[in-house]
Every structure is written in C-alpha cells, then in structure tokens.
Amino acid sequence: MAECGASGSGSSGDSLDKSITLPPDEIFRNLENAKRFAIDIGGSLTKLAYYSTVQHKVAKVRSFDHSGKDTEREHEPPYEISVQEEITARLHFIKFENTYIEACLDFIKDHLVNTETKVIQATGGGAYKFKDLIEEKLRLKVDKEDVMTCLIKGCNFVLKNIPHEAFVYQKDSDPEFRFQTNHPHIFPYLLVNIGSGVSIVKVETEDRFEWVGGSSIGGGTFWGLGALLTKTKKFDELLHLASRGQHSNVDMLVRDVYGGAHQTLGLSGNLIASSFGKSATADQEFSKEDMAKSLLHMISNDIGQLACLHARLHSLDRVYFGGFFIRGHPVTMRTITYSINFFSKGEVQALFLRHEGYLGAIGAFLKGAEQDNPNQYSWGENYAGSSGLMSASPELGPAQRARSGTFDLLEMDRLERPLVDLPLLLDPPSYVPDTVDLTDDALARKYWLTCFEEALDGVVKRAVASQPDSVDAAERAEKFRQKYWNKLQTLRQQPFAYGTLTVRSLLDTREHCLNEFNFPDPYSKVKQRENGVALSVLESDPYFGFEEAKRKLQERPWLVDSYSEWLQRLKGPPHKCALIFADNSGIDIILGVFPFVRELLLRGTEVILACNSGPALNDVTHSESLIVAERIAGMDPVVHSALQEERLLLVQTGSSSPCLDLSRLDKGLAALVRERGADLVVIEGMGRAVHTNYHAALRCESLKLAVIKNAWLAERLGGRLFSVIFKYEVPAE
C-alpha cells in the first residue's frame, strides 16, 4: 500500500481492506520501538495514540585532545565532528474508520501488544461498545477513561504545545483560516464538544473544569434526522449533500415574513426566521441537498447560540469547538462562527482546532502515562510525519470515499527542555514571531515556495557531501527530496495545512525532513571550515574589529538606519546585561559577534550569548560556540576573564531553527534573563531579525541587525541586495 497521501501530503489514504497488511514503516511508524498506546473510539472513527523512542543520528563537536602531543596545528580544523546515535521520544496519532476496526485490532495485536501497556487506556463511546472485542483480540484489560476528562487533557496539551493549533474560520475571506498565536495563558476557556449531543464545559485550570450545560440536539440529531429526511445513512454523505444545498428553498427567511429586513429590530432580510418554515405551506418536493443544508444550519445555529449564552454567562470570550460534528467541514464552521458573532455582537470568538479529532486519544494517552509526567516536557509537531489540515475533506463525493480508510497523521517530538516565553516580551499574548504571513500574501507565498523548490537540488547535494563515507547517503537524500517536494506541493494547494505558512515553517519543515532521513547537520563540515578560517584571521590580526567590518558594508544611510541613535546611546551609562541571539558560524560570530561582545564587556555590560540547541543551516550551535569561545579566550584576556568570572555566559535557545520564536525559548535561558536583569536584546541575522521578530515589541532596548542576502526580499523592503538593517528600538515610556 502506498504511503498515505503521498508522504503525508494531505490526500485520502488507500483502502484498508482486511486482507491488506499495513506497512509499519510508512503509516504506523517506529513500531519496533513503541512503548505504550491508548485508543479513543468514537461513533465512526477510532483514534490510536502510541509513544515510541526514535533513534536518529546527531552531529557532535568536541575540541581535539592535544595532551602529550606536540602537533602542527596551523591547518588543523578548530574541532572534530563525530556522528552519534541519539534516542528521543515521539508521539504518534492516527485515526481510521471503525469499519476496519477488526483489521486494525489485528494489526495492534501484531505490533503493539508486547509494549509496556498492560492495561489499555480507552475513551469514547466505543470503549464500551467494543470493550469485549478489544479484550478478546488483544488479551489485555481495557480501562475506560472518562470522555470529558480526556478531551480537556487533550485540548490543554495541543493548545500549549502546537503554536498554530487554534483557528478562526472566515468563509468569505482569503485565506479562510486565521490561526491564533500560542497563548501563554490558555485558561479559562469554554470547550463545546459536539458529539451525538452537546457538552459545554468551563475549563479553569489544568485539572479543574466544570460541566455548565449542554443539549440533546447535536451531531446525532443531524445524522438521525438527516437519515430520515434524505434516506442517506452516512454522515459524510450528509455533509456532502449539505455543501451543495440551498437552505433558503426550505427555510423561511425574515424577508419572506416582512418583505425585506425588519428595520425596528435591525434584522437582515436573509436571516432565518423559521428553520424548515416553507415545508409546512409549500406544495412541493424538496431536494435532499436543500433539506440537509437547512438541517445543518438549524443545528449549527442552535449550538452557536447556546455556546454564546454560556460564554456571556461566565464572562469568557474564547470558545473552542470540538467533536465529530465539526470534521473540518466549512459549512459547519461558517454557521457556528456566524451564530456566535451574531448573538455576541462580535464579543465572543469561535475557535476551531486543527487536531480536534485527537483530543480524546491524547487525553487517554496522558492518563496512562502520568507516571512519566509528560507535562514536564515541551513537545513540538513534526512536520515530516504529520499530514495537514483538511487532509480528508468531507467535500469529497461519496464515490471518491467509497471503501477508503482515511488516515490522518499527527506526530509530535519530545523536546529536551521545557520552552517558555522570553520574559522581556512586551505583551506575550499579542506576540507574533513571523514578519510575513504567506497564507495571506499570495505573491510572497508563490515566490518563497518556488525559491525553496529551486534550492532543493543544492540541499540534496549538500546533504550527500556531508556524509562522504555513507554508502546510502545518495539514496536517503533522494527520499528527502521527494518528501520535502511533496510537502511544498501540498502547501501550494493548502497553504494553511500546518497552520500559518511562513518562511520559518518552510525552513523548519525542511529541517524535519532532513532529520527524517538521517541528515542531522548537512552544514557541519562547512561550519567547521568557516570557523577555522575566521579563527585564523582573528589570530593573525587580533585587532580586527568594527571599523574594518564597517568598511565592508554598504554606504550609509542604510535601508533601516538607527546607527546614529545607537552611538548616542553608547555615550550614556552601560547596559546591565545584554542578551545576544547569534546567527551564522564563521566570520559572523567570530569576527562580528565576538568583537561586539568584547566592546560590551569593556563597557561593564554582562553578556548572555544564546545559540541554537541543535543544528539548522550554517547557524552556530551552542556546542560549537563553547569551542569557539574557548579558542578566542586563549587569544583575548577580556573574553578570557569574562568567561572565568561568568560575566559572559553561553547558553542554548532550545531551538533548532534558522528563525527565532521568542515564545518558545529554553526555560533556563528565561530564568537567566530574569536573574541577570537583561536590559538590552540583540537579534542578528536575516532569519532571526527579518523573517522573524522584525516587529517584535520588547520591554527593553533592542537591536535588530541583518544584511539582506535575498534580492527579492531586499526589493520588497525597498532596498537592494546586501542592504543593511540596523534597527535600534527603545520601548515607549
């Protein structure tokens, strides 16, 4: 069976017939290292969650051991690189249709039963319905978990760990999806779960929630009445009928009653005055499509009004909707959104979730993994292993979906350390890392997608060249090419597939795909060479510094030029502590950043130098920066004493991206920023200071520095290739 949706690119999967064996290395991945699993069985879909360890290669650097040797070091690289195996943790989530549950239970029996799971955490209505079948097939006890507890645990988990999880749906705008940024304070909120009926829950903290209301008129009502009205028994077919219907043929509108709008009450003539109102008086047959559309509107409007009333009652302005009724269906989301906006006069926001179908499975898994305390880690979506939003659109006709086992994949990697906001953000809830939203800017989207496609050959060559001793490097590089190419084609068709599309997400997806095929650091040799050359320059000319570097720049005035204001500021008292986010290896950090660090130290300013935790492009990593700093300290007494006295501290950001998200930084870095009272933030490089954080508002002074190395972007910003950005900002009083 082919890999789902062309490498998880978003189309519907192949048939999951009972006679077909699922390929564990393609859809159910890393099964040989699976440790634990849980299931959520709904009315029509089963969601499987399993945790596995993933062994992958990492490039490590370390200083050469010269003890007892008198070697010629002139042409020797500054450090050695070794590739080692590392084990990390990954969460896998897969959903499939209950039609195939026996085949999938057979598959679980073959691949997951011998894991650490001795009691299966199961939730959803089907956990009761299929309990005997599961226990008989798998020979394991089923522990039924409370549906609502699991849903809320799952909801909290995705809101905290997936930055572009929640979105607003706006049917008539382009794009239709507007994603919310990661909200650092997710509580309190209202969760409206639309299953067979409707449950409305006020969520106040991680563990405290209260059922505040509900309705018996929900998804089951739509399905049941829809089956009676249209003789259509399948839920997705009903949605498909509704998407083609015209509800005004069945519903009585305000204009049908009053001949137009109701001026006194301010009601539009297009508002529904009575659902199915025309069917009582009109002597005609109504089409299945029109009746399905009218029914969908009736139930969605009712749910929207009920949710709005509860939100107002509890003074909440955010309502998250989940449950099988939503299914990412545009008409459903549009109607609920319209209803919420109408009844709240725009004061309450209807929010939907990219992974709402997995909330129960995530919650059940977390319940079974409490001894590991998964909440003490941060997690990140792995774009290489996840299929995108709308990967199984109900807009597909029933004929296209016949006998189709639709796989929708979500993979999340456990990060080594908890990630938190930079304490110096002016207003964390409104912080948006990315400068340009490519889902919104069609011209920029077309350029950058083409740019990344055209760069693919070079990345493949670089990956192969980075592993000259590997016999299968070329084969793995080709697999990487295909995977990333497919992702780019998906994003051309569905820019919102993984949330807001940005240059950062395109770069991160490429890094995830490279790691997927064991290319942990294609630039390791390049960085090693460039660091060696730059250190040699510094060694031969220890006074290399700003004036020489400045002569290599374009003439002032620069494209963005606050240099005079910065020079004026330097005449004032020194900063207490500067936080510097470094960018590239080689000349950039050794002949650019370190001379600047030295000047700050001489002024009496402490410096925190933050570098990537893991490799990305030719960016300097934390481990490389330690070796570079050690070598510079050997040449320079200022740097040497600052390191000894801990006035210069080298820390990791918690990121492995060429860009910078100040809302997801290493917890230790955030603590150090608070402890040292950092009052200057320096962000350098195109990825960190232009693609991201160009508009970031901070509570302290900041410098954003970059040379624009992309002609299209330079022109977009009103400059030319190699234009200089020198942006000095002081927060408003």
N, C-alpha and C positions, 0 to 999 in steps of 0.2 A: 504494500500500500504506500502511495506517495506521501511525502511529509505534508502535514496539514497546511492548506492554504499557501502553497509554495513557500516553504520555510517560515511558516507562521505569518505569512504576509497578509492574511485577513480574509481569504475566501473560505467557503464552506469545505469541510473535510470530506474524505472519501467514505464510501459505505462501510459501516462496521457490521458486517454480516457475521453470524455466529461461526461460520466456517473459516473466517479470516483471523489470522494471528496478528495482533497489533505489534508494530515494530517498537520495541522498548527504547531503542536509541534515538528515535525520531519524535514520537509523540509523548510517550511515557519515558522521560529521560532520567539518567543517573539511578536507575532502579537497583543496580547491583550494590549501591551504597545507601539505599533507603533505610531509614532508622525508625520512622514512625508514620502512621497515617490516620486520617479521620474522614468521615463522609457526612454529607448533607443531602438527604433525599427529599426532593420536593414532589409536587404533583406530576411533573413531566420531565424534570431534569435531575440527574444525580451529579453532585459536585464532589470530587475527590481531592483531598489535600494530603500531600506527603512531604516529609522532610528528609533530605539526603545530604551526605557530605560530598563535596566535589573536589577532586584532586586536579590541580592545574599548575602550570609552570609559572614561576616568578623569577625575574632577573634581580639578583642581589649584587651589591657592590661592597667591596672592602679594601682597605689600604693594603699594599704589599707588605709582607713581613720581611724587613731587611736586617733583622737581628743576626749578628755574627757574619754578615756578608759585606764585602766592600765592592759593590757593583757599580757599573757605569749607568747613571740614571738619566742621562741627558735626553734620550729619545724614548724613555720608558713612559707608558701612559700613567696618569696620576693614581689610578686604582685598577683593581682587577674586577671582572664581571663573571659571575657564575650563575647558571640557571638551575634552580632548585624546585622540587615539588612542594606545594603547599596545599593544605586542606582547609577549605572553607565550607560554610553551611548554606544550603539553598532550600527555599520553599517552592513547591510545585503545586499548581492548582489547575485542574482540568474538569470540564463539565461535558456530560454526554446524556443522550436521551434515555429515559427509563425503558424504552422499547428494547434496549440492548443490555439491560441490567444483568441478565444471567451471564452473557458473554463477558461483561466487564468484571463480574464477581469471579468468574473462572480465571480471568487474567490476574486479578488481585491475588487470588489463591496461589497462582504460579510464581508471582514476583514479589508480593509484599507480606505474605503471611509469616514468613520467618524473620520479620524485623523485631524490634523491641516492643512493638504493640502487642499486648496480651489481652487487653480489653479495648474494643473499638469504640471510640467516641463517635456517636451518631446523633444527628439532629434532623429536623424537618419532619413533616407528616409521614413520609415514607419510612422513617426509622421505626415506626410502629408497624406499618403495613408490611414491610419487608424483613422485619426482625428475625422471624423464623427461617426465612430463606437464607439470610446472611449467616446466621449462626450455623445452619446446616452445611452451607457451602464452605465456609471459611474455618469452621470448628473453633471459632473464637466467640467469647461473650460480647454482646452488644450492650453498651452503657448509653442509654438515651439521655441526651443533654437538652436542657430547656431551650426551646427555639429562640425566645426573645433575648435571653442572656447571651446566646451565641451570636445573634445578629448584632447586638450592641458591642460586644467584644470585637467582632469583625469590623464594624463600622469605625470604632475608635482606632483600630490598628491601621486601616487604609488611610484614614484622614491624617494620621500622624506620620506615616511613612511614605506615602506616594504624593509628591508635591502637586501634581495636576490630576487629582482624583475626582474632585467635585466640579461640576459644570452647570452653567445656566443654559437653557435651551431657548433660542430665539429663532423661530421658523423663518421669518422674513428678512433676516439679516445675513450677511456673508462675512465670516462663517456663521453657521447656525449654533455652533458650540462656543461658549465663552467659559474658559477654565478659571477656577479660583486659585490664587496662590496659596501655598501652605500657610494655614492659620495657626500661629503658635498657641493660641488659647481656643481650643475647639469647643469647650463647654461654656454654657449649656446650649443644647440644641434640641430640636424636635425631630424624632425619627418616625416617619409614617411608612409602615410596612404593608404593602398591598399584595396579599396572597389571595386565598379564597375569599376572606373577609379583609377588614382593615383594622390594624392595631396602631394606636398613636401613643408614643412613649416620649416622655420628657427625660433626657439624659443630662445629669448634672455633674457627674464625675466619672472616673474610670470604672468605678464599681457601684455607683448609686444612680438608679433610674426608677421611674415611676410610670406605670401604665395610667394614662389620663383620659383615654377614650378610645372609641373605635366605631365600627359599623359592620353590619352584616352584608352591606352592599359593596362588593369588591370584585376581584378578578373572577371568582367563581360565579358571581352573578352575571358578569359579561359573557362568560363561557356558556353558562346554563341557558340564559335567555337567548343568547345568540344561536345556540344549537336548536332551540325551539322555533325561532323565527326564520332561520336560514337553512335548517337541516344540515348544517356544517358542524361536524363533530370535533375538528381540530382547532386548537387555539390559534396557531399561527395562520391558518387559513382564514379565520375570522378577522384577524388583524389585517390580512392582505385584502379581504373584501372591504373592510372599513377604509383602507387607504385609497380605494377607488370610488367610494361613495360620495353622495351629495346630501348632507343631512337636512338641508332646507326643504327637500322634497317631502320629508316626513315630519319634521319639527315645525311647530307653529312659532313664528318669529314675532317680535314686537311690532314690526311693520304690518304683519298680517292682521294684527288686532287693532292697531291705531292708524294704519295707513302710512306710517312713517315712524320717526323717532318719537319717544314720549318726552316732550320738552320739559314738563314740570319736574319729572323725576330724573331728567338727564340721561335717559336710557337710549342707546343706539337702536336704530330700526333693525339691525342684524342680530341683536341678542335673541337667544332662545327664550320665548315666553312659556312654551309648553313642549316638553320632550314628547315626541310621537303624537303631538296635538292634532295634526292633519289626518291621522289614520282613522280617527273616530268619525269624521264628516266626509272625507273624500271617498268617492265610489270608484276606487281603482286599486290595482295591484301595485305593491311597492317592490322595488328591486332589493335583492339580498344585500347589495353593496350599500344602498341608502339606509336600510334598516340597521346594518352593522355599524355604519358611521354614526347614526343617531344614538344608538345604544352606547357606543364608546364615549360620545360626548356627554351623554346623560350621567354615566357613572364617573367619568373623569371630573366633570364639573362638581358633582356631589362630593367627591373626595377632596377636591381642591378647596371647596367652601368649608368643609368640616376641619381640614388642616389649618386653614386660615383662622377660623374662630378659636381653635385651641392655641395657636401661636399667639394671638392677641390676648387671650385669657391669661397666658403665662408670661407675657412680655418678652417673647422670643422673636427674633427677626430672621432666623435661618431654619428652614425646614428641609430635611433630607428625605427623599423618596426612594424606597427600595421595594423589592418583591417581584415575583414572576410576572405581574401585570404590566410592569414597565417595559422590560425586554429591550430597552433602547429604541422603542418604537416612536417615530417622530410625531404622529398624530396624538398619541397618548401624552407625551411630554409637553407638546404645544398646548393641549387643552388644559392640563393641570396648571401649567405656568400662567395661562390666560386667566384661569379661575382665581388663582392666588393673587395675581396682580389686581384683578377687578375688585375682589372683595376686601383686599387690604389697602387699596388705593396706592399700590406700589411700595408699601412699607415692609412687606414680608417677602423674602426671596425664596423661590422654589429651586432647590438644588438636586441634581441627579448625580449618580456615581458611576464611574467607568466600570467598576468591578462589583456592582451591587449584587450580581448573581453569586458572588463568592463569599459574602459576608458570613453566612451561617457556617460554611465549611472552615473559614478562617477561625471563627469563634470556637468551633468544636475542636479544631486542632490546638488552639491556645489553651483550652480547658484541659486537654490531655497532656500538655507539655508544661504545666505550671511548675513542675519541679526544676525545669531548665530555666525558668524565668525569662522567656523570650522577650518580655517587655524591657529588659535591661539593655538590650541592643537596639541599634537603629537598623532598618532594613531599606533596601533600595530596589526598585523594579529593574529587572534585567531585560533590556530591550531586545537582546538577541534571542531570548527564549519566549517572549510574550507575543501573542497575536494582538492586534489593535482593536480599538473600539469599533463597533458596528461590524465585527467580523462575521456575524451571522444575521444579517438584516432580515426582519420579517417581510420586507418589501419583496423578497424573492417569492416567486409564484410557487404554489404547492407542487407543481410538476417538477420544478427545479429542486425542491427539497425532498422529493419522494425518496424514501429509504436512505436518507442521508444522515449519518451520525455526525453531528456538528461539533467539532472540537473548538474550544475557545481556551487559550492557554494564558496563564499568568505565572511568571517566575520572579522570585524575589531573593536577592542575595543578602546574607547577614553581613553587616559591616563590622569591622573590628572594634569600633568605639561608638558611643552614643554621639549623635550630632545635634547641635543646638544653634540658636541664633547668636550672631555677633552682638555682644551687649551694647555696642556703640551705634546700632541702627536707630535712627530717629523714631521710626514708627513701624515696628516689625510686621503688624498685620497688613500694612499697605505696601511693604517692600516687594518689588518685582525685580528679580535679577536681570532679566533679559531686556536688551535695548529695543529690539525689533521683534514683533510677533509675526512670524511668517504665515500663520494661518490667516492673518488679517491683511497682509501686504502681498498681493499676488505677484507683483513684479519682482520683489525681493525673493519670494519663495521660488519662482522659476529660475532666477539667477543662481541661488545657492544650491538648489537641487542639481542643476546642471554642473555647477562648479565641483560638487562632491562626486558626481558621476565621472567627470573628466579627470579628477585626481586619483581615481581608483587604481588605474594601471600603476601609477607611481607608488601607491601604498602597498600594492601586491609585491612589486619589485623590492621595496624596502623591507618588507616582512621576510621574503625569501633570503635576501642578503644578510639579514640579522642572524640567520641560523645556517651558516655555511656547512656545518658538519652534519646537518639533519638530512636523512635520505628522503623523508616525505614532506619536506618544507614546501616544495612547489605544489604538491597535491593539496596540502592543507590551505595554502594561500589561495588556490582556485576555489576551494569550498567557501573560504571567507568572502572572496569576490562575489560569488553567487548569492550568498546570504545577504550581504550588505546591499547589493544591487536590487534584490527583491524588496528589501526594506524601503529603499529610495522610491521604487515604483509604487509601492503601497502608499507612501506619503504624497506622491503626486496625485493619486486618486482620492485619498482620505487624509488630508493634512492634519486632521485632529485625532488620528488613530491612537497616539500615545499622549494625548494632552496637547498643550500649546506647542506648536512647532517653532523651534528656534535654531539658530546656528549652534548653540550649546547642545541641544538634544541631538542634532545631526552628528556632532563630534562625539558625544557620549555613546551614541548607538554604534558608531564605528569602533570605538574602543571596546565596547562589549562584544562586538562580533570578532574582533581580533583576538580577544581573550578566549572566546569560544573555541577557536581553532589553535590555541596554544602559541599565540604570538604576544607574550606579555609586555614586551618593550622593544618594538622594532627599531627604535632610535638609540638603543643602549650604546652601540659601538660609535655612532655619530657623536653622541653626547660625551663619551669617553675621550674621543679625539679632540673635540672642540674645547673641552675643559682643559685638556693637556696643553693645547696651543695657547689658550688665554692665560694659563698659569705661567707659561714660558715667557710670554710678553710682559707679564707683571714682574717676573723675576728679573728680567733684563732691564726693565725700566720701572722701578718701584714708585716713581713719582707720577706715573700715568694717572690721569685724573680727569676732572670735569672739563677743564679748559680744552684739553686735546679732544675729548669726546664731543664737546660742543662744536668744535670746528668742523666736525664731520656731518653736522646736522644742516638742514635747510636754513636759509637766512630767515631771520625774524622780520616781520611778525609771523608767527606760526599760525596754523589753522585755528587752534584754540590756544590762546596765549595769556596766561596769568603769571608769567615769569617775573615781571617787574613787581607785582604784588607779593610774590613769594620772597624775592630778595629783600623787599621792605620788611616783611615779617621776620626775616632772619636777623634784622637789626634789634629785634625785641628779645625778651627773655627766652631761654631754651625751652623746648618741649620737655615734659617729664618723661614720656615714653612713646616711642614710635612703633607702630605695628606695620611691617612691610610685607606685602604679598608678592613674592618673587615669581618671575615668569621663566624665561629660557635659560638653558645651560650655556656654558662657554662665555663668550665676550659679554653677554648681557649681565649675568650675575657676577662674574669675576672682575670685569673692567667697568661695569656700570653700577650695579647694586652695591658691591662691597666698598668702593671709594665713597659712595654716598653714605653708607653705614658708618664709615670711618669719620666722615665730617660731623655726623650727628653725635657720635661718641665724644669727639673732641669738644663739642659744644656742651657736653654734660647730659645728653639725652640717652636714656636707656633704649635698647632696640630689641624688639621681638621679630625675628626673621621667620616667616611662615612659608613653607614649601609643601608641594603635593605629597600626600602619603604614598601614593602609587604613581606609576609612570603614565604619561599621556604626551604624545608627540615628542618634541625635544625639550619639554619643560623639565626644570631641575627638580629632582625629588629630595625629600628630607634626608635620606641616607647619603645621597650624593653631596648635598650641601654641607653635611658634617665633615666629609673628607676634604672638600674644597676649603672650608673654614679653617680646618687643621693646617692645611698647606699654607694658606695666607697668613695665619698666625705665626708660622715659622719665619715669615719674611717681615712681618709688621708688628712692632711692640704694642701699638694701640689696640689692634684686634686681639692680640695675644692676652693682654691684661684684661680686656673687656670680657673675654671668654672665661678667664680664670676667676674673675670677680662676679660673674653672672650678670654683668651689665649688658651683654649680648647673649641672647637666648635663641637657640634654633629649635623650632617646633614644627609639627606637621599639621596640615589643614584638615585632615580627614577626608580629603577629596582626591580623586584620580581623574580629574577632568582638565582640559585646557582652559576652561572657563571657571567662574567662581560664583558660587551661590552662598551669600553671606547668611542665609537662614539655615544652612546645613554645614556647620563647622565643628571640628573636634571639640568635645566638651572641655578637655584640658586646656586648649588654646583660649577658649572663652573665659575659663577661670583665671588664667594668667593675665589676660587683658584687664580683668577686674582688679586683680591683686596688684598689678603694677600701675594702675591708673593711666592707661594709654590715652593720650590726648592728640595724637596725630596718626592717621591711617594713610599709608601709601600703597596704591594699587597700580602695578605696572604691567604693560603688555597689552596687545590688541584683544586677546581673548578675555582677560580679566577686567580691563578698563574701558573697552569699547563695545564688544559684543555683549558683555555683562557689566553692570554697575556704573554705566555712564551717567545714569540718572539717580543712582543710589543716594539717599539722603542720610547723613550721619550726624551724630550729636557732638562731633568734634571736628577739628580741621582735617582736611583730606587733600591728597594729591592724587590725580589720576593721570598717568603718563603712558604714552604709546606713540609708536611710529606706525602709520597706516601702510601695511605692505600688500594691500589689495587695491588695484586700480579702480575697480567698480565701486567699492566701498568709499574710497577716497573721494571719488566724484560725487557720490551720494551725499557725502558730508560737506561738499562744496570745496574740496581741495584737489590735490593731485597725489600721485604715488609718492610714498615716503613723507607725506605731510606729518607734522608733529602735533600731538595733542599734549598740552601742558595745562591741566585744569586744576587750579588751586581754589578750594571752596572753604568758606567759613560759615558755620551754622548761624542762622538768624538768632538774634537775642531772644 
